[in-house]
Amino acid sequence: MGQDQNGEKPVVIVTGGGSGIGAAAARRLARDWRVAICGRRKDPLDKVAAECGAVPFVADVSDPEAARALVADVVAHFGRLDGLVLNAGILVNALLGDMSLDDWNQQLAINLTGPFVLTQAALPHLLERKGAVVSITSVGGIQTGPGLAAYSASKAGLQLMTQALSYEYARHGLRANVVAPGWIRTEMGDEEMETMQIADDLEGAYAKVSEFVPARRAGTSDEAAEAIAWLLSPAASFVNGAVLAVDGGSLVANVGMTFFDKIMEGGGSPH
Ligand code: NDP
């Protein structure tokens, strides 16, 4: 989004802007936007703010009052709100039979209910500016894996919530889209690699989980940030309700074909 007729840059909130994809999005968006970042920890927010000029707001998006106050504080600070990046999220791995109700509720509260409350609070401001929303879901919200019952449910819910938003308000000039990342090297990605104990080090673990990903590697936060920036920008002015996978092609890979993928790598033939 460019400057408006008053020469003012538009304003965007990036939740979870202190690390990983959110921090990369804040740095990338700071070229064209005035950026507000939020998270629960102050130190990482301050570090990203010092790097790119974003304004930090300590807030827990799973607390409805705090989420509403965040929107009010950002609008009070900047005088307007044009964009919302719903990026904050957590993953707690547990098989469905073993998952505590607390772990279920926490993932739903941060990954789904928080974005709903934030979006509702931001909506009048976004409509006034004909703004845009980008939600960060996951390929795990489209397909799933062991231990992901709550995470996948929350991300699938966030996708459909975003698409409902895109449907209901497109006629008023609002756009809402989804970025669905595959494995991205961040704090969350690293924690997953460590939890699963599938290799001696992080490099080995990312190589293992990417073994059947067509691109044969995990992505970077900057690669996810480019997709977010594009969907928010006027370059995507007729893109609404879309789900853009940033996953090195993992979603096109059918699990039943991975055996052939291995055999045919390097020009081999399955016959
Ligand atoms: P990080 O753990 O680095 O980032 C998550 C961010 O969310 C942190 O900055 C964290 O800050 C913030 N956050 C968590 N809970 C809250 C809360 N209650 N209120 C406010 N902020 C909160 O991981 P990623 O950058 O990887 O994750 C970003 C998004 O991308 C997530 O939604 C994740 O599900 C999604 N994703 C990531 C993938 C990956 O492989 N990395 C793959 C697919 C999707 P703090 O702890 O200070 O609150």
Residues whose N, C-alpha, C, O or C-beta is under 5 A from the ligand:
A	BS01	NDP	G16 G17 G18 S19 G20 I21 G22 C38 G39 R40 R41 A59 D60 V61 S62 N87 A88 G89 I90 I110 I136 T137 S138 V139 P181 G182 W183 I184 T186 E187 M188 G189
